[in-house]
Amino acid sequence: MKRSNQFMFVPFCAMAQGVRATGIVRKYPAIVNPVFELLMRFNVNIVQMPCPELFFDSWCRRPCQKKKYDTVKNRSVCRQVGTGVVGMVEMCQKNGAQVCGILGIERSPSCAVSLLTAPPPNRIISGKGIFIEELQRLLRERKLEDRVPFVGIDAISVGKTLPAIRDLIGPPGRS
């Protein structure tokens, strides 16, 4: 059997909801199942990215907004974690693998791709998390940003996210 040549980079918490900030897990207690069912159906290799919040904050943390994490220390942590991720992306691409994309988690102060939680009255605003910003900066520095698309998983409305993820993947069995 020929092995799959497609890779998707996923946020740590999409496969381990138990590490998310207390009180924010609503629909999927462990794994955001529909995302991984889709990736498995199309035989996409899954690369779990480390969670920068675990290195910067703690396992048991309260939900917060981006402003709390927008510090020099946290950006440094995100760059360190991101450097490893970008190294894996480069390794995949140098060996002929297709990096389908990098997934984030919407509303996360670290991993949001396009939607952030904000104070009232604008509970949800456009924006990126700190880790995604630093990861995109690292990809830009290595001239890889155009070859790696980003999609944010909306854990509240996963059904709205799946078509965007599906668009990143080639036909079934493609390698």
C-alpha positions in Angstrom: 0.0 0.0 0.0 1.3 3.5 -0.9 1.5 5.8 2.1 -0.3 9.2 2.1 1.8 12.2 1.1 -0.7 14.8 2.5 -0.1 16.4 5.9 -2.3 18.7 8.0 -0.9 20.6 11.0 -3.5 20.8 13.8 -3.6 22.7 17.1 -2.9 20.6 20.2 -6.3 21.2 21.7 -8.2 20.0 18.7 -7.0 16.5 19.7 -7.0 17.2 23.4 -9.8 19.5 24.5 -8.9 18.6 28.1 -6.0 21.2 28.0 -8.2 24.1 27.0 -8.9 26.9 29.5 -11.5 25.8 32.1 -15.1 26.3 31.2 -14.8 26.8 27.4 -15.2 23.2 26.1 -18.8 22.9 25.1 -19.4 20.3 22.4 -16.5 17.9 22.1 -15.0 16.8 25.5 -11.8 15.3 24.1 -11.4 15.4 20.3 -13.1 17.7 17.7 -14.4 14.5 16.0 -15.7 15.9 12.7 -12.4 17.5 11.8 -10.5 14.3 12.4 -13.1 12.1 10.7 -12.7 14.3 7.6 -8.9 14.0 7.7 -9.0 10.3 8.2 -11.6 9.8 5.4 -9.1 11.4 3.0 -6.1 9.7 4.5 -4.4 12.9 5.5 -1.5 12.6 8.0 -2.1 14.6 11.1 0.7 16.6 12.8 -0.3 17.8 16.3 1.4 21.2 17.0 2.4 21.9 20.6 0.2 24.2 22.7 2.1 27.4 23.4 -0.3 28.3 26.2 0.9 25.3 28.2 4.4 26.7 28.1 3.4 30.3 28.8 0.5 30.0 31.2 -0.5 26.7 32.8 -2.6 23.6 32.4 -5.4 24.9 34.7 -6.0 28.4 33.4 -9.0 30.7 33.1 -10.2 31.9 29.7 -8.7 35.2 28.7 -8.5 37.5 25.8 -5.6 38.2 23.4 -4.5 41.3 25.3 -3.4 39.2 28.3 -1.1 37.0 26.1 0.3 39.8 24.0 3.6 40.1 25.9 7.2 39.9 24.9 7.6 36.7 27.0 4.6 35.0 25.4 5.6 36.0 21.9 9.0 34.5 22.5 7.4 31.3 23.6 5.2 31.3 20.5 8.2 31.9 18.3 10.1 29.0 19.9 7.1 26.6 19.5 6.5 28.0 16.0 10.1 27.4 15.0 9.7 23.7 15.5 6.4 23.7 13.5 8.0 25.6 10.6 10.9 23.1 10.7 8.4 20.3 10.3 6.7 22.1 7.4 10.0 22.5 5.7 10.9 18.9 6.3 7.7 17.7 4.8 8.0 20.0 1.7 11.7 19.1 1.2 10.8 15.5 1.1 8.0 15.9 -1.5 5.1 15.9 0.9 2.1 18.2 0.5 1.4 20.4 3.5 -2.4 20.8 3.0 -2.5 23.5 5.6 -2.3 24.6 9.2 -5.5 24.6 11.4 -6.1 27.0 14.3 -8.9 27.3 16.8 -11.2 30.3 16.4 -11.7 32.5 19.5 -8.4 31.4 21.0 -6.0 34.2 22.2 -3.2 32.0 20.8 -4.5 30.0 17.9 -7.3 32.0 16.3 -7.0 32.4 12.5 -9.7 35.0 12.0 -12.0 35.3 15.0 -11.1 36.5 18.6 -13.1 36.7 21.8 -13.4 40.3 22.9 -15.0 42.2 25.8 -18.7 43.3 25.5 -20.3 44.7 23.4 -18.3 43.1 20.6 -18.0 39.6 21.9 -16.4 38.3 18.7 -14.1 40.4 16.6 -11.8 39.8 13.6 -8.3 39.0 14.4 -5.5 36.4 14.9 -4.1 34.8 18.0 -0.5 35.4 19.1 0.8 31.9 18.1 -0.8 32.2 14.6 0.7 35.6 14.1 4.1 34.4 15.1 3.8 31.2 13.0 2.8 33.2 10.0 5.7 35.6 10.6 8.2 32.7 10.7 6.7 31.2 7.5 7.0 34.6 5.8 10.7 34.9 7.0 11.4 31.6 5.3 9.4 32.5 2.2 6.9 29.7 2.8 3.7 31.7 3.6 2.2 31.4 0.2 2.5 27.6 0.2 0.8 27.0 3.6 -2.9 28.0 3.9 -4.5 28.5 7.3 -8.1 27.7 8.4 -9.6 28.2 11.8 -11.7 25.4 13.4 -14.9 26.9 14.8 -15.5 24.4 17.6 -18.9 25.8 18.2 -20.1 25.5 14.6 -17.8 22.8 13.2 -20.1 22.2 10.3 -19.2 25.6 9.0 -15.5 24.9 9.2 -15.5 21.5 7.4 -16.0 22.8 3.8 -12.9 25.1 4.2 -10.8 22.2 5.5 -12.1 19.9 2.8 -11.0 22.5 0.2 -7.4 22.2 1.4 -7.4 18.5 0.8 -6.9 16.7 -2.6 -9.2 13.9 -3.8 -9.5 10.7 -1.8 -6.4 8.5 -2.0 -4.3 11.3 -3.5 -0.6 11.1 -2.4 
